[in-house]
Amino acid sequence: MDINQLFSVKDKVVLVTGGSRGIGEMIATGFIQGGAKVYISSRSAQACDETAEKLNKLGPGKCIPVPADLQKTEDVKKLVAELSKREKHIDVLVNNAGATWGATVDDYPEEAFNKVMNLNVKSIFLLTQACLPLLEAKASADVPSRVINIGSINGINVPAHETYAYSASKAAVHQLTKHLAGKLGHRHILVNAIAPGSFQSKMMKETLEKFGDIIVATVPVGRIGSPEDIAGTAIYLSSRAGQYTNGAVIVVDGGVIVSSKM
């Protein structure tokens, strides 16, 4: 066993959607500091450029911005076409882009429900589907390619907030992950999901500002997640260490969903 290579992601080619901030940026940072070439995507070209500039200063890997609005099917196709111009293969696809919406059950708008489900579920399937030729190009039984879908503990437990589309979408992401894993494993593509708890992100910013102390009190380890926590899980799944893990939903929440306080 080569322990130095067990968790290595050096020289891997990675695409992280929603990679300009929050959990996506945390994961991209881990890969870049591990020596990978990372493409980050988000709706905002400016945000992509700014994050890429920041991460390239960290090195030793490289960060390349490729903006796209994954709510639009044509942008999914454009993203993969642009990636295909630059690379003959990708090793890891991290489906992280997502949205949420909160409203009472009486007032929850159909448009918002559709938007959340479209980005959080449909775009994951469509992007994974479009990336299959790149994922298969270099994949083998010895070195499979990876797809990592970012779910949520809200897709496992029932959230306190009225975010109906979000919790439904994340439960769907977990099930989609398992379904794809069963079909793509024999094509040397491993598909897993990470279900994070509370991490510092734009999506969680307001909630943490208002209810941070209450949220931390429900976490058995006494804190919210750190960049190392989420990046380390993604790196495990993408390295030799995670090569026999397929169809898993890995909870990274400090023990929240198994706590009696929930």
Disulfide bonds with the S-S distance in Angstrom:
none
